[in-house]
Amino acid sequence: MFRTTLPPLTNEFIILIKANPALSVITLVELTLTAQIVMNLTFRPMEAFTAAAILFFCLLFTLSNATRYLEYRIKRASRWHSITPLSQIILMCLRVAICQRSPS
């Protein structure tokens, strides 16, 4: 169940970070305000806003990669459970037959 809901849940969380006023105050607005302060002190707007954009990108990129890794781990863990019981029995019998086969 969690495996199927993880990708949409992650998308909603990223949209929440971008669009929610409470979270955007913490992230985007805070970054742009800091960039404006740095710009006013140094008179270099490109460097200040580029740094803010890079920090915001790193925040969302890290979240996306962490989710991708979590999806990979869940998929790998549930691979055995997605096989039907009859297929599991056949696979186990094949493994036993291969292991018991004597070299000729």
VENCORSUL-V726272 format. One record per pair of residues at least 24 apart in sequence whose C-alpha atoms are under 10 Angstrom apart, sorted by the first residue. I is the first residue (numbers start at 0). J is the second residue. D is the distance in whole Angstrom. If there is no record, write none. Layout:
I,J,D
I,J,D
//
This chain:
1,70,9
1,73,9
2,69,9
2,70,7
2,71,10
2,72,10
2,73,6
2,74,7
2,77,9
3,70,9
3,73,10
3,74,10
5,66,8
5,67,9
5,69,9
5,70,7
5,73,10
6,63,10
6,66,8
6,67,8
6,69,10
6,70,8
8,66,10
9,62,8
9,63,8
9,65,10
9,66,7
9,67,9
10,63,9
10,66,10
12,59,10
12,62,9
12,63,10
13,58,10
13,59,7
13,60,10
13,62,8
13,63,8
16,58,10
16,59,9
17,55,10
17,59,9
26,51,10
26,54,10
26,55,8
26,58,9
27,51,8
27,52,9
27,54,10
27,55,7
30,54,8
30,55,8
31,55,10
//
